Amino acid sequence: DTEVTQTPKHLVMGMTNKKSLKCEQHMGHRAMYWYKQKAKKPPELMFVYSYEKLSINESVPSRFSPECPNSSLLNLHLHALQPEDSALYLCASRSETGGNSPLHFGNGTRLTVT
Amino acid sequence: GNSVTQMEGPVTLSEEAFLTINCTYTATGYPSLFWYVQYPGEGLQLLLKATKADDKGSNKGFEATYRKETTSFHLEKGSVQVSDSAVYFCALSDRIDQAGTALIFGKGTTLSVSS
């Protein structure tokens, strides 16, 4: 069982829809991440939050909008997506913001944009 | 910048065969190194890690040794099982900016084990 919980597991949305992906962890971790993974590819970093502040945005289009309401929650708001945005979106957390501890991943939300 | 290179496979083995998946890295300094495994339809699970040169990470029969002189972190298992069939990712911890670090992944190696 993963300690990082992502909802929903699957999401189908049209290009004009607005939806949100949610991620929750109760391990007291202070760094949280969004990664995007296309089929048969490695995860690609999108955003990093450190102590609930956005610290890294890897040139992600503005149709993806992250939010960290508190230290346990991470959201990814989606608006006006394109079919090429269909992918597995992975949330991860880490106990420290710097350093070299491992990331703990959720099982992801599989997004399909029609 | 920092990067990870791993053999892409697919690797196809019979049950009880010996497994090696090669991973080399390019980095400034001495990053921590990780192996993650991804089963179909799931997220990534940490398999093992090493934080400094000559460290050996091990878990579930898998091992990898952090080799500074060859900048490598090859994954090995003496006897694979059908249940080991998955995609394996080598990764390093990279400082992105002053604020924090993230994992940089290799392209992944698909392992298929048949009985």
Interface residues (C-beta under 8 A of the other chain):
Chain A: T2 V4 Q6 A31 Y33 K40 K41 P42 P43 L45 V48 S50 S55 I56 L90 A92 T97 G98 G99 N100 S101 P102 L103 H104 F105 G106 N107 G108
Chain B: P31 S32 F34 Y36 G41 E42 G43 L44 Q45 L46 K49 T51 F89 S93 R95 I96 D97 A99 G100 T101 A102 L103 F105 G106 K107 G108
